[in-house]
Amino acid sequence: MQDLIAQLLARLGEDPQREGLLKTPDRVARSFEYLTSGYRTKVEEIVNGALFTVDYNEMVIVRDIDFYSLCEHHLLPFFGKCHVAYVPNGKVIGLSKIPRLVDMFARRLQLQERMTSQIAETIRDQIHPHGVAVVCEGTHLCMAMRGVEKQASTTVTSAMLGAFHDDPRTRNEFLKLVRHR
């Protein structure tokens, strides 16, 4: 990867041998390995058995989960907050596992829409709740730095499964609790 980055620098009109760029290919390669580490992470490693039988059937929400990702179209960052809720059906997942799942899917070349669905579907598949809801609010540098150049715009995506899809009251309760600061 380092050779490719050095070639890219040269194609951009830079001298990869100048002092400030000598270690750039190594730094960029390590950065991309970290920023795409979600490809090398498995759901089973994250969950690690942290599924618990509980007699609880009210909404569980983890909100304001920071995420950082890379747009698959331009390789530019997008970042924001993710809000996740589910209504248990006899099982809950360890609370720290939810932000770890968000990170796993964010640390890939992504579309925000796909990432939102992947998070919801994974939680559904792990604990089979009555419903799962995920809302992601993101700022995309591909829209802010280039193209349309709208720095203040935010993209909001949602995935509503089960009770959150079928029952407007459940969906509205979630949305109200996420908005409440």
PEPE-V284097 format. One line per field, one symbol per residue. ss: DSSP state (H for helix, E for strand, - for the rest). phi: phi as a letter, one per 20 degrees, with the letter a starting at -180 (. if undefined). psi: psi as a letter, one per 30 degrees, with the letter a starting at -180 (. if undefined). Layout:
ss: ???
phi: ???
psi: ???
This chain:
ss: -HHHHHHHHHH-------HHH--HHHHHHHHHHHH-HHHH--HHHHH---EEE-----EEEEEEEEEEEEE-----EEEEEEEEEEE---EEE-HHHHHHHHHHHH--EE-HHHHHHHHHHHHHHHH---EEEEEEEEEEHHHH----------EEEEEEEEHHHH-HHHHHHHHHHHH--
phi: .fffffffgfffnedfefgfdgefgffffffffffdfffdddgfffflmedcfbebcdfdcddlefccbcffecldfcbrcccccbdfcnccdggffffffgfgffebfcdgffggfffffffgfeclffaccccddcddffeeeblfldfefcddcbcdcmgfeedgffgffgffffffd
psi: eeeeeeeeeeffgljffleffegeeeeeeeeeeefgfffgkkeeeeehghkkkkikglkkkjlhjklklkkfefglkklbkkkklljlhfklkkeffeeeeeeefehlklkeeeeeeeeeeeeefefhlflkkkkkjkkjfffefacfhjfgkkkklljjlbefefjeeeeeeeeeeefk.
